[in-house]
């Protein structure tokens, strides 16, 4: 059974940095796009950043220049380096991936809390 497990969330002061990791495990044939979403209290879940298997990246305007997404295909892992964090970045961050197992299916991680204090 495929699972996505996130780590690296926590509490940080404004201006600080955090690095999130998300590892996919299970009977994985290949992984297409991997990405990070976030959901703040009372708001809809939104895309933060996405990376294709070939390394093409896409970012939300609100994080461009501050966040960097990367992946290690050998480890089935995606990372999100978050710099210059702001209080408005506070949210639960979710990993997402399109994974070929028996067929192509979209998976979500359990979420990791990021809290930025002012």
Long-range contacts (C-beta under 8 A, 24 or more apart in sequence): 1-26, 1-27, 2-26, 2-27, 2-28, 2-99, 2-101, 2-105, 2-107, 3-107, 4-95, 4-96, 4-97, 4-107, 4-108, 4-109, 4-110, 5-109, 5-110, 6-93, 6-94, 6-95, 6-109, 6-110, 6-111, 6-112, 7-112, 8-112, 9-93, 9-112, 9-113, 9-114, 10-113, 10-114, 10-115, 11-115, 11-116, 11-117, 12-85, 12-114, 12-115, 12-116, 12-117, 13-116, 13-117, 14-85, 14-86, 14-87, 14-116, 14-117, 14-118, 15-84, 15-85, 16-85, 16-116, 17-81, 17-82, 17-83, 17-84, 17-85, 18-82, 18-85, 18-114, 19-79, 19-80, 19-81, 19-82, 20-79, 20-80, 20-82, 20-93, 20-95, 20-112, 20-114, 21-77, 21-78, 21-79, 22-77, 22-78, 22-79, 22-95, 22-97, 22-109, 23-75, 23-76, 23-77, 24-76, 24-77, 24-97, 24-99, 24-107, 25-76, 26-101, 27-101, 27-102, 28-76, 28-99, 28-100, 28-101, 29-99, 29-100, 29-101, 30-99, 30-100, 31-73, 31-76, 31-97, 31-98, 31-99, 31-100, 32-97, 32-98, 32-99, 32-100, 32-104, 33-97, 33-98, 34-71, 34-78, 34-95, 34-96, 34-97, 34-98, 35-69, 35-78, 35-95, 35-96, 35-97, 36-69, 36-78, 36-80, 36-93, 36-94, 36-95, 36-96, 37-93, 37-94, 37-96, 38-89, 38-91, 38-92, 38-93, 38-94, 38-114, 39-91, 39-92, 39-94, 39-111, 40-88, 40-90, 40-91, 40-92, 43-91, 45-94, 48-80, 48-93, 49-80, 51-78, 62-88, 63-89, 82-114, 85-114, 85-116, 86-116, 87-116, 87-117, 87-118, 88-116, 89-114, 89-116, 90-114, 90-115, 90-116
